[in-house]
Amino acid sequence: MTENELKVGDYNRVFEEEFLPHADALNTFAYHLTFNEDDAADLVQETYLKAFRFIEKYDRGTNAKAWLFKILKNAFINSYRKKTKQPTKVDFEEIISYHDEEDSNYSGYIDLRQEMFQEMMSDEVTTAINALSVDFRTVILLCDIEGFKYDEIAKIINIPIGTVRSRLHRARNELKQKLKTYAESMGYRDKRSK
């Protein structure tokens, strides 16, 4: 076996053992960035392609999840920049099927976020998280859903740790305001207001 074949075998092992176990977490994060199942799948695929392409730069045994999330975040930013420079596209098939539908209350929009987080959190919480700006949503998802530490989040999204703390604080306050009525309807009361 040549040295090159050994490297490829090692790379395949790293990919399977350290990278692939994070596919579900990457897909969830990608969906919350794109709000589109197909775009999320494309983003995860692009992430894995880039990870394999640059696998020699990965230090085996380090935080593979953080490395993959950083690749995904950068791929999302690059994709977003490309899309903002393109003219708006209209799917005429979707428009035709919408107008041909007998039910006038029909909506082609299906909230897949509801399905994804059905077992984890209520629709109201998911909707509130998704209503946050992308900067706030990103830090909430990375910290509170994926469990990354502040320093890992700072590396993933390439901002100072103080900015991570600030965004988390502001995002959590915004969520608290968005969910106040819902929490009260579920029987929770703010004990500080007494």
C-alpha positions, 0 to 999 in steps of 0.5 A, spaced: 500 500 500 502 506 498 503 512 502 497 516 498 493 510 499 494 510 507 492 517 507 486 516 503 484 511 508 485 515 514 481 521 511 475 516 509 476 514 517 476 521 519 470 523 515 466 517 517 468 517 524 468 524 526 464 528 521 458 524 519 455 523 526 454 531 525 449 530 519 443 531 523 445 537 527 448 540 520 442 539 517 438 542 522 442 548 523 442 549 515 434 549 515 434 554 520 439 559 516 435 557 509 428 555 511 428 551 505 429 543 506 432 543 499 437 549 500 439 546 507 440 539 504 445 542 498 448 547 504 450 540 508 452 537 502 457 543 500 459 543 507 461 535 507 464 536 500 469 542 502 470 538 509 473 532 505 476 537 500 480 540 505 480 534 510 488 535 511 487 541 514 483 538 520 486 536 526 484 529 527 481 528 534 479 536 535 472 539 535 469 536 528 462 539 529 465 546 530 469 545 524 463 543 520 459 548 523 464 554 521 464 551 514 457 551 513 456 558 516 461 560 511 458 556 505 451 559 507 454 566 507 457 565 500 451 562 497 447 568 500 451 573 497 451 570 490 443 570 491 442 577 492 446 579 486 441 574 482 435 577 479 429 574 483 426 568 479 419 566 479 416 559 479 411 559 474 409 552 475 407 553 483 403 559 481 399 555 476 398 550 481 396 555 486 391 558 482 388 551 479 387 549 486 379 549 488 380 551 495 381 558 496 384 558 503 390 553 500 397 555 502 403 552 498 407 553 505 408 548 509 412 549 516 417 544 516 420 547 522 414 544 526 415 537 524 423 538 525 422 540 532 415 537 534 418 533 539 423 538 542 419 544 543 412 547 541 410 551 535 410 558 539 418 557 541 420 555 534 416 560 531 419 565 535 426 563 534 425 563 527 423 570 527 429 572 530 434 576 525 439 571 522 445 573 527 441 572 533 438 566 531 445 563 529 447 564 536 441 561 539 441 555 535 449 554 536 449 555 544 442 553 546 440 548 541 447 545 539 450 546 546 457 550 543 461 554 548 461 561 547 469 560 545 467 555 540 461 559 537 466 565 536 470 561 532 464 558 528 461 565 526 468 569 526 466 574 531 469 576 538 467 572 544 464 579 547 459 579 541 457 572 542 455 574 549 452 580 547 448 577 541 446 571 546 443 576 551 439 580 546 437 574 543 434 571 549 431 578 551 427 578 544 425 571 545 423 572 552 418 578 550 416 574 544 414 568 548 411 572 554 404 571 552 405 564 551 408 563 557 402 566 561 397 562 557 401 555 559 401 558 567 408 561 568 408 567 572 413 572 572 415 572 580 419 579 579 413 583 578 410 582 585 
